[in-house]
Each structure stands twice: as C-alpha cells, then as structure tokens.
C-alpha cells in the first residue's frame, strides 16, 4: 500500500505551512475563492 503524501510542509523561513502538492494548492485556491465570494455578498 502506498503511503499518503503530505499536502503541506513546514516553511523553511517564517511561520506556517506551504502547499507541497496540487491538492494543497487546490485547497488554497478554494479558500481564497470562497473568501472572495463571501466578501462580495451584500449582507
């Protein structure tokens, strides 16, 4: 059985995590898109 890949890795410089695979990048893009849509809503 293949071991699952990690989607994010610790940053070399700074604090936090950075995307490592296309799945990680897909999560980042999705969060930004959802934030933009919510920000454009007139509540």
PDBQT receptor file of N, H, CA, C and O in Angstrom, charges set to zero:
ATOM      1  N   UNK A   1       0.848  -1.177   0.000  1.00  0.00    +0.000 N 
ATOM      2  CA  UNK A   1       0.000   0.000   0.000  1.00  0.00    +0.000 C 
ATOM      3  C   UNK A   1       0.891   1.236   0.000  1.00  0.00    +0.000 C 
ATOM      4  O   UNK A   1       1.885   1.294   0.723  1.00  0.00    +0.000 OA
ATOM      5  N   UNK A   2       0.529   2.222  -0.814  1.00  0.00    +0.000 N 
ATOM      6  H   UNK A   2      -0.278   2.175  -1.401  1.00  0.00    +0.000 HD
ATOM      7  CA  UNK A   2       1.291   3.462  -0.874  1.00  0.00    +0.000 C 
ATOM      8  C   UNK A   2       0.988   4.326   0.338  1.00  0.00    +0.000 C 
ATOM      9  O   UNK A   2      -0.143   4.378   0.820  1.00  0.00    +0.000 OA
ATOM     10  N   UNK A   3       2.017   4.997   0.818  1.00  0.00    +0.000 N 
ATOM     11  H   UNK A   3       2.937   4.955   0.427  1.00  0.00    +0.000 HD
ATOM     12  CA  UNK A   3       1.814   5.936   1.919  1.00  0.00    +0.000 C 
ATOM     13  C   UNK A   3       1.212   7.222   1.366  1.00  0.00    +0.000 C 
ATOM     14  O   UNK A   3       1.616   7.684   0.299  1.00  0.00    +0.000 OA
ATOM     15  N   UNK A   4       0.254   7.801   2.076  1.00  0.00    +0.000 N 
ATOM     16  H   UNK A   4      -0.074   7.426   2.943  1.00  0.00    +0.000 HD
ATOM     17  CA  UNK A   4      -0.342   9.048   1.589  1.00  0.00    +0.000 C 
ATOM     18  C   UNK A   4       0.688  10.182   1.607  1.00  0.00    +0.000 C 
ATOM     19  O   UNK A   4       1.519  10.275   2.511  1.00  0.00    +0.000 OA
ATOM     20  N   UNK A   5       0.613  11.029   0.599  1.00  0.00    +0.000 N 
ATOM     21  H   UNK A   5      -0.062  10.954  -0.135  1.00  0.00    +0.000 HD
ATOM     22  CA  UNK A   5       1.514  12.178   0.539  1.00  0.00    +0.000 C 
ATOM     23  C   UNK A   5       0.989  13.289   1.440  1.00  0.00    +0.000 C 
ATOM     24  O   UNK A   5      -0.218  13.445   1.622  1.00  0.00    +0.000 OA
ATOM     25  N   UNK A   6       1.908  14.047   1.992  1.00  0.00    +0.000 N 
ATOM     26  H   UNK A   6       2.889  13.921   1.844  1.00  0.00    +0.000 HD
ATOM     27  CA  UNK A   6       1.509  15.213   2.781  1.00  0.00    +0.000 C 
ATOM     28  C   UNK A   6       1.218  16.361   1.823  1.00  0.00    +0.000 C 
ATOM     29  O   UNK A   6       2.001  16.629   0.911  1.00  0.00    +0.000 OA
ATOM     30  N   UNK A   7       0.095  17.034   2.031  1.00  0.00    +0.000 N 
ATOM     31  H   UNK A   7      -0.540  16.816   2.772  1.00  0.00    +0.000 HD
ATOM     32  CA  UNK A   7      -0.302  18.125   1.153  1.00  0.00    +0.000 C 
ATOM     33  C   UNK A   7       0.421  19.414   1.484  1.00  0.00    +0.000 C 
ATOM     34  O   UNK A   7       0.584  20.269   0.614  1.00  0.00    +0.000 OA
ATOM     35  N   UNK A   8       0.865  19.572   2.743  1.00  0.00    +0.000 N 
ATOM     36  H   UNK A   8       0.733  18.877   3.449  1.00  0.00    +0.000 HD
ATOM     37  CA  UNK A   8       1.549  20.775   3.181  1.00  0.00    +0.000 C 
ATOM     38  C   UNK A   8       2.841  20.404   3.884  1.00  0.00    +0.000 C 
ATOM     39  O   UNK A   8       2.959  19.318   4.450  1.00  0.00    +0.000 OA
ATOM     40  N   UNK A   9       3.816  21.314   3.846  1.00  0.00    +0.000 N 
ATOM     41  H   UNK A   9       3.720  22.196   3.386  1.00  0.00    +0.000 HD
ATOM     42  CA  UNK A   9       5.083  21.100   4.530  1.00  0.00    +0.000 C 
ATOM     43  C   UNK A   9       5.418  22.354   5.328  1.00  0.00    +0.000 C 
ATOM     44  O   UNK A   9       4.971  23.442   4.965  1.00  0.00    +0.000 OA
ATOM     45  N   UNK A  10       6.189  22.233   6.401  1.00  0.00    +0.000 N 
ATOM     46  H   UNK A  10       6.552  21.349   6.695  1.00  0.00    +0.000 HD
ATOM     47  CA  UNK A  10       6.583  23.422   7.157  1.00  0.00    +0.000 C 
ATOM     48  C   UNK A  10       7.444  24.341   6.287  1.00  0.00    +0.000 C 
ATOM     49  O   UNK A  10       8.229  23.879   5.460  1.00  0.00    +0.000 OA
ATOM     50  N   UNK A  11       7.281  25.644   6.491  1.00  0.00    +0.000 N 
ATOM     51  H   UNK A  11       6.643  26.020   7.163  1.00  0.00    +0.000 HD
ATOM     52  CA  UNK A  11       8.094  26.603   5.758  1.00  0.00    +0.000 C 
ATOM     53  C   UNK A  11       9.526  26.554   6.251  1.00  0.00    +0.000 C 
ATOM     54  O   UNK A  11       9.788  26.300   7.426  1.00  0.00    +0.000 OA
ATOM     55  N   UNK A  12      10.443  26.800   5.338  1.00  0.00    +0.000 N 
ATOM     56  H   UNK A  12      10.230  27.006   4.383  1.00  0.00    +0.000 HD
ATOM     57  CA  UNK A  12      11.853  26.855   5.708  1.00  0.00    +0.000 C 
ATOM     58  C   UNK A  12      12.137  28.172   6.426  1.00  0.00    +0.000 C 
ATOM     59  O   UNK A  12      12.860  28.204   7.422  1.00  0.00    +0.000 OA
ATOM     60  N   UNK A  13      11.562  29.253   5.912  1.00  0.00    +0.000 N 
ATOM     61  H   UNK A  13      10.975  29.227   5.103  1.00  0.00    +0.000 HD
ATOM     62  CA  UNK A  13      11.727  30.577   6.507  1.00  0.00    +0.000 C 
ATOM     63  C   UNK A  13      10.344  31.097   6.857  1.00  0.00    +0.000 C 
ATOM     64  O   UNK A  13       9.445  31.097   6.015  1.00  0.00    +0.000 OA
ATOM     65  N   UNK A  14      10.169  31.540   8.096  1.00  0.00    +0.000 N 
ATOM     66  H   UNK A  14      10.899  31.539   8.780  1.00  0.00    +0.000 HD
ATOM     67  CA  UNK A  14       8.888  32.081   8.515  1.00  0.00    +0.000 C 
ATOM     68  C   UNK A  14       8.073  31.071   9.303  1.00  0.00    +0.000 C 
ATOM     69  O   UNK A  14       8.546  29.997   9.672  1.00  0.00    +0.000 OA
ATOM     70  N   UNK A  15       6.836  31.457   9.542  1.00  0.00    +0.000 N 
ATOM     71  H   UNK A  15       6.451  32.330   9.242  1.00  0.00    +0.000 HD
ATOM     72  CA  UNK A  15       5.937  30.641  10.348  1.00  0.00    +0.000 C 
ATOM     73  C   UNK A  15       4.818  30.122   9.463  1.00  0.00    +0.000 C 
ATOM     74  O   UNK A  15       4.303  30.854   8.617  1.00  0.00    +0.000 OA
ATOM     75  N   UNK A  16       4.442  28.881   9.647  1.00  0.00    +0.000 N 
ATOM     76  H   UNK A  16       4.860  28.287  10.334  1.00  0.00    +0.000 HD
ATOM     77  CA  UNK A  16       3.309  28.326   8.925  1.00  0.00    +0.000 C 
ATOM     78  C   UNK A  16       3.681  27.165   8.038  1.00  0.00    +0.000 C 
ATOM     79  O   UNK A  16       4.739  26.551   8.176  1.00  0.00    +0.000 OA
ATOM     80  N   UNK A  17       2.771  26.885   7.120  1.00  0.00    +0.000 N 
ATOM     81  H   UNK A  17       1.911  27.384   7.008  1.00  0.00    +0.000 HD
ATOM     82  CA  UNK A  17       2.914  25.744   6.227  1.00  0.00    +0.000 C 
ATOM     83  C   UNK A  17       2.724  26.228   4.800  1.00  0.00    +0.000 C 
ATOM     84  O   UNK A  17       2.032  27.217   4.559  1.00  0.00    +0.000 OA
ATOM     85  N   UNK A  18       3.341  25.527   3.855  1.00  0.00    +0.000 N 
ATOM     86  H   UNK A  18       3.903  24.724   4.051  1.00  0.00    +0.000 HD
ATOM     87  CA  UNK A  18       3.168  25.868   2.453  1.00  0.00    +0.000 C 
ATOM     88  C   UNK A  18       2.725  24.624   1.686  1.00  0.00    +0.000 C 
ATOM     89  O   UNK A  18       3.069  23.505   2.065  1.00  0.00    +0.000 OA
ATOM     90  N   UNK A  19       1.963  24.817   0.610  1.00  0.00    +0.000 N 
ATOM     91  H   UNK A  19       1.683  25.726   0.302  1.00  0.00    +0.000 HD
ATOM     92  CA  UNK A  19       1.491  23.683  -0.171  1.00  0.00    +0.000 C 
ATOM     93  C   UNK A  19       2.646  22.899  -0.777  1.00  0.00    +0.000 C 
ATOM     94  O   UNK A  19       3.654  23.468  -1.196  1.00  0.00    +0.000 OA
ATOM     95  N   UNK A  20       2.478  21.593  -0.814  1.00  0.00    +0.000 N 
ATOM     96  H   UNK A  20       1.659  21.130  -0.474  1.00  0.00    +0.000 HD
ATOM     97  CA  UNK A  20       3.515  20.717  -1.348  1.00  0.00    +0.000 C 
ATOM     98  C   UNK A  20       3.041  20.002  -2.616  1.00  0.00    +0.000 C 
ATOM     99  O   UNK A  20       3.853  19.693  -3.488  1.00  0.00    +0.000 OA
ATOM    100  N   UNK A  21       1.757  19.741  -2.727  1.00  0.00    +0.000 N 
ATOM    101  H   UNK A  21       1.097  19.993  -2.019  1.00  0.00    +0.000 HD
ATOM    102  CA  UNK A  21       1.206  19.013  -3.871  1.00  0.00    +0.000 C 
ATOM    103  C   UNK A  21       0.075  19.828  -4.493  1.00  0.00    +0.000 C 
ATOM    104  O   UNK A  21      -0.307  20.884  -3.988  1.00  0.00    +0.000 OA
ATOM    105  N   UNK A  22      -0.451  19.308  -5.609  1.00  0.00    +0.000 N 
ATOM    106  H   UNK A  22      -0.140  18.451  -6.020  1.00  0.00    +0.000 HD
ATOM    107  CA  UNK A  22      -1.543  20.028  -6.267  1.00  0.00    +0.000 C 
ATOM    108  C   UNK A  22      -2.786  20.062  -5.383  1.00  0.00    +0.000 C 
ATOM    109  O   UNK A  22      -3.584  20.995  -5.482  1.00  0.00    +0.000 OA
ATOM    110  N   UNK A  23      -2.961  19.070  -4.528  1.00  0.00    +0.000 N 
ATOM    111  H   UNK A  23      -2.313  18.313  -4.448  1.00  0.00    +0.000 HD
ATOM    112  CA  UNK A  23      -4.126  19.070  -3.628  1.00  0.00    +0.000 C 
ATOM    113  C   UNK A  23      -4.027  20.217  -2.627  1.00  0.00    +0.000 C 
ATOM    114  O   UNK A  23      -5.029  20.858  -2.309  1.00  0.00    +0.000 OA
ATOM    115  N   UNK A  24      -2.828  20.471  -2.137  1.00  0.00    +0.000 N 
ATOM    116  H   UNK A  24      -2.015  19.950  -2.395  1.00  0.00    +0.000 HD
ATOM    117  CA  UNK A  24      -2.626  21.596  -1.228  1.00  0.00    +0.000 C 
ATOM    118  C   UNK A  24      -2.929  22.923  -1.901  1.00  0.00    +0.000 C 
ATOM    119  O   UNK A  24      -3.578  23.796  -1.324  1.00  0.00    +0.000 OA
ATOM    120  N   UNK A  25      -2.443  23.063  -3.149  1.00  0.00    +0.000 N 
ATOM    121  H   UNK A  25      -1.916  22.354  -3.618  1.00  0.00    +0.000 HD
ATOM    122  CA  UNK A  25      -2.740  24.288  -3.896  1.00  0.00    +0.000 C 
ATOM    123  C   UNK A  25      -4.235  24.423  -4.168  1.00  0.00    +0.000 C 
ATOM    124  O   UNK A  25      -4.769  25.532  -4.154  1.00  0.00    +0.000 OA
ATOM    125  N   UNK A  26      -4.916  23.301  -4.414  1.00  0.00    +0.000 N 
ATOM    126  H   UNK A  26      -4.482  22.400  -4.426  1.00  0.00    +0.000 HD
ATOM    127  CA  UNK A  26      -6.366  23.347  -4.659  1.00  0.00    +0.000 C 
ATOM    128  C   UNK A  26      -7.101  23.844  -3.416  1.00  0.00    +0.000 C 
ATOM    129  O   UNK A  26      -8.070  24.594  -3.534  1.00  0.00    +0.000 OA
ATOM    130  N   UNK A  27      -6.660  23.443  -2.244  1.00  0.00    +0.000 N 
ATOM    131  H   UNK A  27      -5.873  22.833  -2.148  1.00  0.00    +0.000 HD
ATOM    132  CA  UNK A  27      -7.280  23.916  -1.002  1.00  0.00    +0.000 C 
ATOM    133  C   UNK A  27      -7.074  25.416  -0.852  1.00  0.00    +0.000 C 
ATOM    134  O   UNK A  27      -8.007  26.140  -0.505  1.00  0.00    +0.000 OA
ATOM    135  N   UNK A  28      -5.859  25.885  -1.112  1.00  0.00    +0.000 N 
ATOM    136  H   UNK A  28      -5.102  25.297  -1.394  1.00  0.00    +0.000 HD
ATOM    137  CA  UNK A  28      -5.557  27.318  -1.002  1.00  0.00    +0.000 C 
ATOM    138  C   UNK A  28      -6.446  28.127  -1.951  1.00  0.00    +0.000 C 
ATOM    139  O   UNK A  28      -7.043  29.123  -1.544  1.00  0.00    +0.000 OA
ATOM    140  N   UNK A  29      -6.533  27.701  -3.206  1.00  0.00    +0.000 N 
ATOM    141  H   UNK A  29      -6.049  26.892  -3.536  1.00  0.00    +0.000 HD
ATOM    142  CA  UNK A  29      -7.354  28.414  -4.198  1.00  0.00    +0.000 C 
ATOM    143  C   UNK A  29      -8.820  28.390  -3.794  1.00  0.00    +0.000 C 
ATOM    144  O   UNK A  29      -9.517  29.392  -3.960  1.00  0.00    +0.000 OA
ATOM    145  N   UNK A  30      -9.305  27.267  -3.268  1.00  0.00    +0.000 N 
ATOM    146  H   UNK A  30      -8.739  26.453  -3.134  1.00  0.00    +0.000 HD
ATOM    147  CA  UNK A  30     -10.702  27.160  -2.843  1.00  0.00    +0.000 C 
ATOM    148  C   UNK A  30     -11.008  28.111  -1.695  1.00  0.00    +0.000 C 
ATOM    149  O   UNK A  30     -12.050  28.768  -1.694  1.00  0.00    +0.000 OA
ATOM    150  N   UNK A  31     -10.122  28.190  -0.730  1.00  0.00    +0.000 N 
ATOM    151  H   UNK A  31      -9.276  27.657  -0.730  1.00  0.00    +0.000 HD
ATOM    152  CA  UNK A  31     -10.339  29.075   0.422  1.00  0.00    +0.000 C 
ATOM    153  C   UNK A  31     -10.357  30.539  -0.026  1.00  0.00    +0.000 C 
ATOM    154  O   UNK A  31     -11.182  31.322   0.446  1.00  0.00    +0.000 OA
ATOM    155  N   UNK A  32      -9.451  30.908  -0.934  1.00  0.00    +0.000 N 
ATOM    156  H   UNK A  32      -8.781  30.272  -1.317  1.00  0.00    +0.000 HD
ATOM    157  CA  UNK A  32      -9.430  32.282  -1.440  1.00  0.00    +0.000 C 
ATOM    158  C   UNK A  32     -10.704  32.582  -2.223  1.00  0.00    +0.000 C 
ATOM    159  O   UNK A  32     -11.279  33.660  -2.070  1.00  0.00    +0.000 OA
ATOM    160  N   UNK A  33     -11.156  31.643  -3.063  1.00  0.00    +0.000 N 
ATOM    161  H   UNK A  33     -10.689  30.768  -3.188  1.00  0.00    +0.000 HD
ATOM    162  CA  UNK A  33     -12.373  31.851  -3.859  1.00  0.00    +0.000 C 
ATOM    163  C   UNK A  33     -13.598  31.988  -2.963  1.00  0.00    +0.000 C 
ATOM    164  O   UNK A  33     -14.441  32.856  -3.195  1.00  0.00    +0.000 OA
ATOM    165  N   UNK A  34     -13.704  31.142  -1.944  1.00  0.00    +0.000 N 
ATOM    166  H   UNK A  34     -13.019  30.438  -1.756  1.00  0.00    +0.000 HD
ATOM    167  CA  UNK A  34     -14.843  31.226  -1.023  1.00  0.00    +0.000 C 
ATOM    168  C   UNK A  34     -14.805  32.543  -0.264  1.00  0.00    +0.000 C 
ATOM    169  O   UNK A  34     -15.841  33.180  -0.072  1.00  0.00    +0.000 OA
ATOM    170  N   UNK A  35     -13.627  32.953   0.166  1.00  0.00    +0.000 N 
ATOM    171  H   UNK A  35     -12.785  32.436   0.011  1.00  0.00    +0.000 HD
ATOM    172  CA  UNK A  35     -13.498  34.242   0.861  1.00  0.00    +0.000 C 
ATOM    173  C   UNK A  35     -13.899  35.400  -0.019  1.00  0.00    +0.000 C 
ATOM    174  O   UNK A  35     -14.549  36.335   0.448  1.00  0.00    +0.000 OA
ATOM    175  N   UNK A  36     -13.521  35.358  -1.300  1.00  0.00    +0.000 N 
ATOM    176  H   UNK A  36     -12.992  34.599  -1.680  1.00  0.00    +0.000 HD
ATOM    177  CA  UNK A  36     -13.897  36.425  -2.229  1.00  0.00    +0.000 C 
ATOM    178  C   UNK A  36     -15.404  36.448  -2.445  1.00  0.00    +0.000 C 
ATOM    179  O   UNK A  36     -16.000  37.524  -2.498  1.00  0.00    +0.000 OA
ATOM    180  N   UNK A  37     -16.024  35.287  -2.571  1.00  0.00    +0.000 N 
ATOM    181  H   UNK A  37     -15.540  34.414  -2.528  1.00  0.00    +0.000 HD
ATOM    182  CA  UNK A  37     -17.477  35.231  -2.761  1.00  0.00    +0.000 C 
ATOM    183  C   UNK A  37     -18.218  35.740  -1.529  1.00  0.00    +0.000 C 
ATOM    184  O   UNK A  37     -19.188  36.488  -1.655  1.00  0.00    +0.000 OA
ATOM    185  N   UNK A  38     -17.779  35.350  -0.364  1.00  0.00    +0.000 N 
ATOM    186  H   UNK A  38     -16.991  34.743  -0.262  1.00  0.00    +0.000 HD
ATOM    187  CA  UNK A  38     -18.421  35.804   0.874  1.00  0.00    +0.000 C 
ATOM    188  C   UNK A  38     -18.213  37.308   1.038  1.00  0.00    +0.000 C 
ATOM    189  O   UNK A  38     -19.113  38.013   1.494  1.00  0.00    +0.000 OA
ATOM    190  N   UNK A  39     -17.031  37.799   0.669  1.00  0.00    +0.000 N 
ATOM    191  H   UNK A  39     -16.300  37.226   0.299  1.00  0.00    +0.000 HD
ATOM    192  CA  UNK A  39     -16.751  39.230   0.778  1.00  0.00    +0.000 C 
ATOM    193  C   UNK A  39     -17.598  40.077  -0.155  1.00  0.00    +0.000 C 
ATOM    194  O   UNK A  39     -17.871  41.240   0.139  1.00  0.00    +0.000 OA
ATOM    195  N   UNK A  40     -18.019  39.501  -1.284  1.00  0.00    +0.000 N 
ATOM    196  H   UNK A  40     -17.797  38.556  -1.523  1.00  0.00    +0.000 HD
ATOM    197  CA  UNK A  40     -18.835  40.249  -2.245  1.00  0.00    +0.000 C 
ATOM    198  C   UNK A  40     -20.328  40.219  -1.920  1.00  0.00    +0.000 C 
ATOM    199  O   UNK A  40     -21.114  40.952  -2.521  1.00  0.00    +0.000 OA
ATOM    200  N   UNK A  41     -20.709  39.377  -0.977  1.00  0.00    +0.000 N 
ATOM    201  H   UNK A  41     -20.070  38.782  -0.490  1.00  0.00    +0.000 HD
ATOM    202  CA  UNK A  41     -22.134  39.273  -0.625  1.00  0.00    +0.000 C 
ATOM    203  C   UNK A  41     -22.557  40.537   0.118  1.00  0.00    +0.000 C 
ATOM    204  O   UNK A  41     -21.822  41.041   0.967  1.00  0.00    +0.000 OA
ATOM    205  N   UNK A  42     -23.734  41.040  -0.201  1.00  0.00    +0.000 N 
ATOM    206  H   UNK A  42     -24.331  40.631  -0.890  1.00  0.00    +0.000 HD
ATOM    207  CA  UNK A  42     -24.297  42.199   0.491  1.00  0.00    +0.000 C 
ATOM    208  C   UNK A  42     -25.170  41.719   1.625  1.00  0.00    +0.000 C 
ATOM    209  O   UNK A  42     -26.300  41.279   1.417  1.00  0.00    +0.000 OA
ATOM    210  N   UNK A  43     -24.639  41.808   2.816  1.00  0.00    +0.000 N 
ATOM    211  H   UNK A  43     -23.721  42.166   2.985  1.00  0.00    +0.000 HD
ATOM    212  CA  UNK A  43     -25.415  41.359   3.973  1.00  0.00    +0.000 C 
ATOM    213  C   UNK A  43     -25.971  42.535   4.723  1.00  0.00    +0.000 C 
ATOM    214  O   UNK A  43     -26.654  42.358   5.731  1.00  0.00    +0.000 OA
TER     215      UNK A  43
